[in-house]
Amino acid sequence: MASTQQPSITLIGGGLVGALLAQQLARRGFPVDVYEKRPDPRRAGFLGGRSINLALAERGLQALRTAGLADEVLARAVMMRGRMVHTRDGRSGLQRYGVDDSEVIWSVSRGALNMLLLDAAEAAGVRFHFGQSLVDADFDAQRVRLADEQGTERSIEAKVLIGADGAGSALRAAMHAYRPLGERIEPLGHAYKELEIPPAGQLPASLLGDSGGHDQFALEPHALHIWPRGGYMCIALPNTEGSFTVTLFLPAQGAHPSFSTVPDAQAAETFFRDDFPDLLPLIPDFAQDYASHPVGTLSTLYLERWHIDGRALLIGDAAHAIVPFHGQGMNCGFEDTVALAALLAEAPNDIADAFAEFQRVRQPNANAIAAMALENYIEMRDSVADPHYLAKRELGVLLAERAPEHFMARYRMVTFTHLPYAYAYDRGRAQDQLLQQLLRGATDPRSVDLDSAITALKATLPPLPSLRHG
């Protein structure tokens, strides 16, 4: 049994990471109070403003297994086997993520997942306080000021503070004002806008000929769809009820196409007719969607310090927000919760050491996935249609089949194993250099002597760690 003397924890933010962390801490005997600025989504309805579906991969799944929630989440998710790449001339082809259906990712609803996690945390004994915004924190007095939806303020004791309040973290701002955190925010220079493909039943039958009639879905449901166009792209993720969430990624400013040159729905419709002619007819409410959905910004957050001794700590996007192009933001945050809950359970009376160790272990991995997410944007919008990239990918598949103990594609390491992100990043770079050398600029992997390639691989790189899947 957990010690009854474990300190009370005040958690700011009841989103995905905050709710999962709260549940795991409560299960270990910590008294946990969560203060969330939004109303309770189970009563008020989920308030959007963020992508309505997310990609759940092995790291996030493992965290949910630890919390006893994986099966319940998967029952509400849609499997995605790979990237369905759509060319300008209307052709499409699937690029698998893994070797078979044991290596897939899952499209999950942000709102439904958040509500499930809130229920689980409450069942574990967590106390939630909704409609409560953090105004300020006094780290010397170990108190915080909160304001309700009417603006009425109150002060509460908060000896151990954890901020899971996202990229715009109010706790991070308070910590930074008290003791600078070495904050650096790098804007991507690209932005996004969300649109929607409705379920197939809401579309004319004439549009569904190429979809193969996938039940209620207008497109192949078990894939993440990409329309790569070089410096920009659209993607679409399936939702359980048959719709797809479509996201357009464009430069924010500059020459056409950018959001500055596509300022309204009329201009956007002309742009889509030229660049995404097979996608536009699947979005019957295009003009309304484009006009009503805001342009979202994309940035990477780096901090030198994630905590103030044992008084306050940042976790998830509040500490290391990344761009969404590897589908790992939520997965990384969920992995954070497992690491932090374990460290606090091991040393409940030495919070400062637990916070310091959490940063030491997780920060190199957060930096690595931030870098890989930026690289994956280029891969998704450009490389997936590039012959040299496809040749490297095909050669990598051959090496993984013949020498699986020495070669695993970086994407598979990130998405389907628990190998540290930092290891996957370094190993991936070394493997890519080897593939470049083996191909010598060729675009046909069959031009490479596979036996010699495997000899070179084993001479160049040590075997992979034994830890693979969960």
C-alpha positions as CSV (number, residue, x, y, z in Angstrom):
1,M,0.0,0.0,0.0
2,A,1.1,3.6,-0.7
3,S,2.2,5.7,2.3
4,T,-0.6,7.9,3.7
5,Q,2.1,10.6,4.2
6,Q,2.6,11.2,0.5
7,P,2.4,14.9,-0.2
8,S,-0.7,16.5,-1.8
9,I,-0.2,17.4,-5.4
10,T,-1.8,20.4,-7.2
11,L,-2.1,19.8,-10.9
12,I,-2.8,22.7,-13.3
13,G,-4.5,21.4,-16.4
14,G,-7.0,18.6,-16.9
15,G,-6.5,17.8,-20.5
16,L,-5.1,14.5,-21.8
17,V,-1.7,14.5,-20.0
18,G,-3.0,16.1,-16.9
19,A,-5.9,13.7,-16.5
20,L,-3.7,10.6,-17.1
21,L,-1.0,11.8,-14.8
22,A,-3.6,12.6,-12.1
23,Q,-5.0,9.1,-12.4
24,Q,-1.6,7.4,-12.1
25,L,-0.6,9.5,-9.1
26,A,-3.9,8.8,-7.3
27,R,-3.5,5.1,-7.9
28,R,-0.2,5.4,-6.1
29,G,-1.8,7.0,-3.1
30,F,-1.1,10.7,-3.8
31,P,-3.9,13.1,-2.9
32,V,-4.4,15.0,-6.2
33,D,-6.4,18.2,-7.0
34,V,-6.7,19.3,-10.6
35,Y,-7.6,22.8,-11.6
36,E,-8.8,23.2,-15.2
37,K,-9.8,26.5,-16.8
38,R,-12.4,25.0,-19.1
39,P,-15.7,23.7,-18.0
40,D,-16.2,20.0,-17.5
41,P,-16.4,18.6,-21.0
42,R,-18.6,15.7,-19.8
43,R,-21.3,18.2,-18.9
44,A,-20.6,21.3,-21.1
45,G,-19.6,19.3,-24.2
46,F,-16.0,19.2,-25.5
47,L,-14.8,22.6,-26.5
48,G,-12.8,22.4,-29.7
49,G,-10.0,24.7,-30.9
50,R,-7.6,21.8,-31.2
51,S,-7.4,18.9,-33.6
52,I,-10.4,16.7,-33.0
53,N,-8.5,13.5,-33.5
54,L,-5.0,12.3,-32.7
55,A,-2.6,9.5,-33.6
56,L,-2.1,7.0,-30.7
57,A,1.1,4.9,-31.1
58,E,2.9,2.3,-28.9
59,R,4.3,4.7,-26.4
60,G,0.9,6.2,-25.6
61,L,-0.7,2.8,-25.6
62,Q,1.9,1.5,-23.1
63,A,1.0,4.4,-20.8
64,L,-2.7,3.6,-21.2
65,R,-1.9,-0.1,-20.4
66,T,-0.1,1.0,-17.2
67,A,-3.2,2.9,-16.3
68,G,-5.5,0.0,-17.2
69,L,-7.3,1.9,-19.9
70,A,-5.8,0.7,-23.3
71,D,-8.6,-1.7,-24.2
72,E,-11.3,0.8,-23.5
73,V,-9.5,3.4,-25.7
74,L,-8.8,1.0,-28.6
75,A,-12.5,0.0,-28.7
76,R,-13.1,3.6,-29.8
77,A,-10.2,4.1,-32.2
78,V,-9.7,3.5,-35.9
79,M,-6.6,1.6,-37.0
80,M,-4.3,3.2,-39.5
81,R,-1.9,0.9,-41.4
82,G,0.2,3.5,-43.2
83,R,0.2,6.6,-45.3
84,M,-2.1,6.7,-48.3
85,V,-0.3,9.1,-50.6
86,H,-2.5,10.9,-53.1
87,T,-0.7,12.4,-56.2
88,R,-1.9,15.4,-58.1
89,D,-3.2,13.3,-61.0
90,G,-5.5,11.4,-58.7
91,R,-3.5,8.2,-58.1
92,S,-3.0,6.8,-54.6
93,G,-0.8,4.2,-52.9
94,L,-0.3,2.9,-49.4
95,Q,3.1,3.2,-47.7
96,R,2.9,0.9,-44.6
97,Y,4.1,2.2,-41.3
98,G,5.3,-1.2,-40.1
99,V,5.8,-4.8,-41.2
100,D,2.2,-6.0,-40.7
101,D,-1.0,-5.2,-38.7
102,S,0.9,-5.7,-35.4
103,E,2.5,-2.3,-36.2
104,V,-0.2,0.2,-36.8
105,I,-1.2,3.6,-35.2
106,W,-4.7,4.5,-34.1
107,S,-6.9,7.6,-34.8
108,V,-8.6,8.6,-31.5
109,S,-11.0,11.4,-30.7
110,R,-9.4,14.0,-28.5
111,G,-12.7,14.8,-26.8
112,A,-13.8,11.2,-26.2
113,L,-10.3,10.3,-24.9
114,N,-10.2,13.3,-22.5
115,M,-13.6,12.4,-21.1
116,L,-12.6,8.8,-20.6
117,L,-9.4,9.9,-18.8
118,L,-11.4,12.3,-16.6
119,D,-13.7,9.5,-15.6
120,A,-10.8,7.1,-14.8
121,A,-9.0,9.8,-12.7
122,E,-12.1,10.6,-10.7
123,A,-12.7,6.8,-10.1
124,A,-9.1,6.7,-8.7
125,G,-9.9,9.5,-6.2
126,V,-8.7,12.6,-8.1
127,R,-10.6,15.9,-7.2
128,F,-11.3,18.1,-10.3
129,H,-12.1,21.8,-10.1
130,F,-13.3,23.1,-13.5
131,G,-13.7,26.7,-14.6
132,Q,-10.6,27.5,-12.5
133,S,-7.8,29.6,-14.2
134,L,-4.4,30.0,-12.8
135,V,-3.8,33.7,-12.2
136,D,-0.5,33.7,-10.4
137,A,1.8,31.5,-8.2
138,D,3.7,32.6,-5.1
139,F,6.5,30.0,-5.0
140,D,8.0,31.3,-1.8
141,A,4.7,31.1,0.1
142,Q,3.8,28.0,-1.9
143,R,0.3,29.3,-2.8
144,V,-1.5,29.9,-6.1
145,R,-4.3,32.3,-7.0
146,L,-7.1,31.0,-9.1
147,A,-10.0,32.8,-10.8
148,D,-13.4,31.3,-11.6
149,E,-15.5,32.0,-14.8
150,Q,-16.9,35.1,-13.2
151,G,-13.4,36.4,-12.4
152,T,-13.7,35.8,-8.6
153,E,-10.3,35.0,-7.2
154,R,-9.2,32.8,-4.4
155,S,-5.8,31.7,-3.0
156,I,-5.0,28.0,-2.1
157,E,-2.0,26.2,-0.7
158,A,0.1,24.4,-3.4
159,K,3.2,22.9,-2.0
160,V,3.8,20.6,-5.0
161,L,2.7,22.1,-8.3
162,I,2.7,20.3,-11.6
163,G,1.8,22.1,-14.8
164,A,0.1,20.0,-17.5
165,D,-1.6,23.1,-19.0
166,G,-0.3,22.9,-22.6
167,A,1.8,24.9,-24.9
168,G,0.4,28.2,-23.6
169,S,1.0,27.1,-19.9
170,A,0.0,29.7,-17.3
171,L,2.2,27.9,-14.8
172,R,5.2,28.1,-17.1
173,A,4.7,31.9,-17.4
174,A,4.5,32.2,-13.5
175,M,7.6,30.0,-13.1
176,H,9.5,32.0,-15.8
177,A,8.7,35.3,-14.1
178,Y,10.0,33.9,-10.8
179,R,13.1,32.2,-12.1
180,P,13.8,32.3,-15.9
181,L,13.5,28.9,-17.5
182,G,15.7,29.5,-20.5
183,E,12.7,29.6,-22.8
184,R,13.0,29.5,-26.6
185,I,10.1,29.3,-28.9
186,E,10.8,28.6,-32.6
187,P,7.9,29.3,-34.9
188,L,7.7,26.9,-37.9
189,G,6.5,29.6,-40.3
190,H,3.8,27.3,-41.4
191,A,0.2,27.2,-40.2
192,Y,-2.8,25.0,-40.5
193,K,-6.6,25.0,-41.0
194,E,-9.0,22.1,-40.4
195,L,-11.8,21.0,-42.7
196,E,-14.0,17.9,-42.8
197,I,-15.0,15.0,-45.1
198,P,-18.4,13.8,-43.9
199,P,-19.5,10.2,-43.7
200,A,-20.0,8.5,-47.0
201,G,-23.8,8.6,-46.6
202,Q,-23.8,12.4,-46.8
203,L,-22.0,12.4,-50.2
204,P,-23.2,11.7,-53.7
205,A,-22.7,8.0,-54.7
206,S,-20.8,9.2,-57.8
207,L,-18.0,10.5,-55.6
208,L,-17.4,7.2,-53.9
209,G,-16.4,5.1,-56.9
210,D,-12.7,5.4,-56.0
211,S,-13.2,4.7,-52.3
212,G,-14.1,1.1,-52.8
213,G,-17.3,1.6,-50.8
214,H,-15.6,1.4,-47.3
215,D,-18.8,1.2,-45.3
216,Q,-19.5,4.6,-44.0
217,F,-16.1,6.1,-45.0
218,A,-15.6,8.1,-48.2
219,L,-11.9,7.0,-48.3
220,E,-9.9,4.0,-47.2
221,P,-10.5,4.2,-43.4
222,H,-7.4,2.3,-42.2
223,A,-4.8,4.9,-43.4
224,L,-3.6,8.4,-42.7
225,H,-4.2,10.1,-46.1
226,I,-1.6,12.6,-47.4
227,W,-1.8,14.9,-50.4
228,P,1.9,15.9,-50.6
229,R,2.7,19.0,-52.7
230,G,6.3,19.9,-52.0
231,G,6.3,22.9,-49.6
232,Y,2.7,22.2,-48.4
233,M,0.2,19.4,-48.0
234,C,-3.2,18.2,-46.8
235,I,-3.7,15.2,-44.5
236,A,-6.9,13.4,-43.4
237,L,-7.4,11.2,-40.3
238,P,-10.4,8.9,-39.9
239,N,-13.0,9.3,-37.2
240,T,-15.0,6.4,-35.8
241,E,-18.4,7.7,-37.1
242,G,-17.1,7.7,-40.7
243,S,-15.9,11.3,-41.2
244,F,-12.3,12.4,-41.8
245,T,-10.6,15.4,-40.2
246,V,-8.7,17.2,-43.0
247,T,-5.8,19.5,-42.2
248,L,-4.3,21.9,-44.7
249,F,-0.7,22.9,-43.9
250,L,0.7,26.0,-45.7
251,P,3.3,28.6,-45.2
252,A,1.8,31.4,-43.1
253,Q,3.2,34.2,-45.3
254,G,5.0,34.6,-48.6
255,A,4.5,33.6,-52.2
256,H,1.5,31.6,-53.3
257,P,0.4,29.3,-51.9
258,S,0.4,30.6,-48.4
259,F,-2.3,31.6,-46.0
260,S,-1.6,35.2,-46.9
261,T,-2.4,34.5,-50.6
262,V,-5.5,32.3,-49.7
263,P,-7.3,34.8,-47.5
264,D,-10.8,33.6,-47.9
265,A,-13.0,30.6,-48.8
266,Q,-13.3,31.7,-52.5
267,A,-9.6,31.9,-53.0
268,A,-9.1,28.6,-51.1
269,E,-11.7,26.8,-53.3
270,T,-9.8,27.9,-56.4
271,F,-6.5,26.8,-54.9
272,F,-8.0,23.3,-54.0
273,R,-9.5,22.9,-57.4
274,D,-6.0,23.3,-58.9
275,D,-3.9,21.5,-56.2
276,F,-6.3,19.0,-54.5
277,P,-8.9,18.3,-57.3
278,D,-9.8,14.8,-55.9
279,L,-10.2,16.1,-52.3
280,L,-12.3,19.2,-52.9
281,P,-15.5,17.3,-53.9
282,L,-15.3,15.3,-50.7
283,I,-15.7,18.5,-48.6
284,P,-19.3,19.6,-49.4
285,D,-19.2,22.4,-46.7
286,F,-15.8,23.6,-47.9
287,A,-16.7,27.3,-47.9
288,Q,-18.3,27.3,-44.5
289,D,-15.5,25.1,-43.0
290,Y,-12.8,27.4,-44.4
291,A,-14.5,30.6,-43.2
292,S,-15.4,29.4,-39.7
293,H,-12.2,27.5,-38.7
294,P,-9.3,29.6,-37.5
295,V,-5.7,29.4,-38.8
296,G,-3.6,27.6,-36.2
297,T,0.0,28.4,-35.6
298,L,2.8,25.8,-35.2
299,S,5.9,26.2,-33.0
300,T,8.5,24.2,-31.0
301,L,9.1,25.1,-27.4
302,Y,12.5,24.5,-25.8
303,L,13.2,25.1,-22.1
304,E,16.5,24.8,-20.3
305,R,14.8,24.1,-17.0
306,W,11.5,22.3,-16.4
307,H,11.2,22.7,-12.6
308,I,11.8,24.9,-9.6
309,D,13.5,22.5,-7.1
310,G,10.7,20.5,-5.6
311,R,8.0,23.2,-5.7
312,A,6.9,23.2,-9.4
313,L,7.4,21.1,-12.5
314,L,6.2,21.3,-16.1
315,I,5.2,18.2,-18.1
316,G,4.0,17.4,-21.6
317,D,3.4,20.4,-24.0
318,A,3.9,22.8,-21.1
319,A,7.6,21.7,-21.0
320,H,8.2,20.7,-24.6
321,A,5.5,21.5,-27.2
322,I,6.4,20.2,-30.7
323,V,4.9,20.4,-34.2
324,P,2.4,17.5,-34.9
325,F,4.1,15.9,-37.9
326,H,5.3,12.7,-36.2
327,G,2.0,12.2,-34.4
328,Q,4.0,11.9,-31.1
329,G,3.0,15.0,-29.0
330,M,0.3,13.1,-27.0
331,N,2.4,9.9,-27.0
332,C,5.4,11.8,-25.6
333,G,3.3,13.5,-23.0
334,F,1.8,10.1,-22.0
335,E,5.3,8.6,-21.7
336,D,6.1,11.6,-19.5
337,T,3.3,10.6,-17.1
338,V,4.6,7.1,-16.6
339,A,8.1,8.2,-15.9
340,L,7.1,11.0,-13.5
341,A,4.6,8.8,-11.6
342,A,7.2,6.1,-11.1
343,L,9.8,8.6,-9.9
344,L,7.5,10.2,-7.4
345,A,6.3,6.9,-6.1
346,E,9.9,5.9,-5.5
347,A,10.8,9.1,-3.7
348,P,7.6,10.7,-2.3
349,N,9.6,12.5,0.4
350,D,12.3,13.9,-2.0
351,I,10.2,15.7,-4.7
352,A,13.1,17.9,-5.8
353,D,15.3,14.9,-6.7
354,A,12.3,13.2,-8.5
355,F,11.7,16.4,-10.5
356,A,15.4,16.8,-11.3
357,E,15.7,13.1,-12.4
358,F,12.5,13.5,-14.5
359,Q,14.1,16.4,-16.4
360,R,17.4,14.5,-16.8
361,V,15.8,11.4,-18.3
362,R,13.1,13.1,-20.4
363,Q,14.6,16.3,-21.7
364,P,17.1,14.6,-24.3
365,N,14.2,12.5,-25.5
366,A,11.9,15.6,-25.8
367,N,14.6,17.4,-27.8
368,A,15.0,14.4,-30.1
369,I,11.3,14.0,-30.9
370,A,11.1,17.8,-31.5
371,A,13.8,17.4,-34.2
372,M,12.3,14.3,-35.7
373,A,8.8,16.0,-35.9
374,L,10.3,18.9,-37.9
375,E,12.1,16.5,-40.2
376,N,8.9,14.5,-40.7
377,Y,7.1,17.5,-42.0
378,I,9.5,17.7,-44.9
379,E,9.1,13.9,-45.4
380,M,5.3,14.0,-45.4
381,R,4.9,17.0,-47.7
382,D,7.7,16.3,-50.1
383,S,9.8,13.1,-49.6
384,V,6.9,10.6,-49.8
385,A,6.7,11.3,-53.5
386,D,10.5,11.5,-54.1
387,P,12.2,8.6,-56.0
388,H,15.4,8.7,-53.9
389,Y,13.5,8.7,-50.6
390,L,11.3,5.8,-51.9
391,A,14.5,3.9,-52.9
392,K,16.0,4.4,-49.4
393,R,12.8,3.3,-47.8
394,E,12.6,0.1,-50.0
395,L,16.2,-0.7,-49.3
396,G,15.6,-0.2,-45.6
397,V,12.7,-2.6,-45.7
398,L,14.9,-5.3,-47.4
399,L,17.7,-4.8,-44.7
400,A,15.1,-5.0,-41.9
401,E,13.8,-8.3,-43.3
402,R,17.2,-9.8,-43.7
403,A,19.0,-8.4,-40.7
404,P,16.2,-7.3,-38.2
405,E,18.7,-7.4,-35.3
406,H,20.7,-4.6,-36.9
407,F,18.2,-2.5,-38.9
408,M,14.9,-1.0,-38.0
409,A,13.5,2.1,-39.8
410,R,13.6,5.1,-37.5
411,Y,9.8,5.6,-37.9
412,R,9.3,2.1,-36.5
413,M,11.6,2.7,-33.6
414,V,9.7,5.9,-32.7
415,T,6.2,4.6,-33.3
416,F,6.2,0.9,-32.4
417,T,8.9,0.5,-29.7
418,H,9.8,2.0,-26.3
419,L,13.4,2.7,-27.3
420,P,14.3,6.2,-26.1
421,Y,13.6,8.9,-28.7
422,A,17.2,10.1,-28.4
423,Y,18.4,6.6,-29.3
424,A,16.0,6.4,-32.3
425,Y,17.2,9.8,-33.5
426,D,20.9,8.9,-33.4
427,R,20.5,5.4,-34.7
428,G,18.2,6.7,-37.5
429,R,20.8,9.2,-38.6
430,A,23.5,6.5,-38.8
431,Q,21.3,4.2,-40.7
432,D,20.3,6.9,-43.2
433,Q,24.0,7.7,-43.9
434,L,24.6,4.0,-44.6
435,L,21.6,3.8,-47.0
436,Q,22.9,6.9,-48.8
437,Q,26.3,5.3,-49.2
438,L,24.8,2.0,-50.4
439,L,22.6,3.6,-53.0
440,R,25.2,6.1,-54.2
441,G,22.5,8.3,-55.7
442,A,20.7,5.4,-57.4
443,T,16.9,5.2,-57.3
444,D,16.6,1.4,-57.8
445,P,17.4,-0.6,-54.6
446,R,17.8,-3.7,-56.7
447,S,21.0,-2.2,-58.0
448,V,22.5,-2.8,-54.5
449,D,24.1,-6.2,-53.7
450,L,22.1,-7.1,-50.6
451,D,24.6,-9.6,-49.1
452,S,27.4,-6.9,-49.3
453,A,24.9,-4.3,-47.9
454,I,24.2,-6.6,-44.9
455,T,27.9,-7.2,-44.3
456,A,28.5,-3.4,-44.4
457,L,25.5,-2.8,-42.0
458,K,26.8,-5.3,-39.4
459,A,30.3,-3.9,-39.7
460,T,29.1,-0.3,-39.3
461,L,26.4,-0.5,-36.6
462,P,26.1,-2.6,-33.4
463,P,23.0,-4.7,-32.9
464,L,19.8,-3.0,-31.8
465,P,18.8,-3.2,-28.2
466,S,16.7,-6.2,-27.4
467,L,13.8,-4.0,-26.2
468,R,11.3,-3.6,-29.0
469,H,7.6,-3.8,-28.6
470,G,5.6,-3.4,-25.4
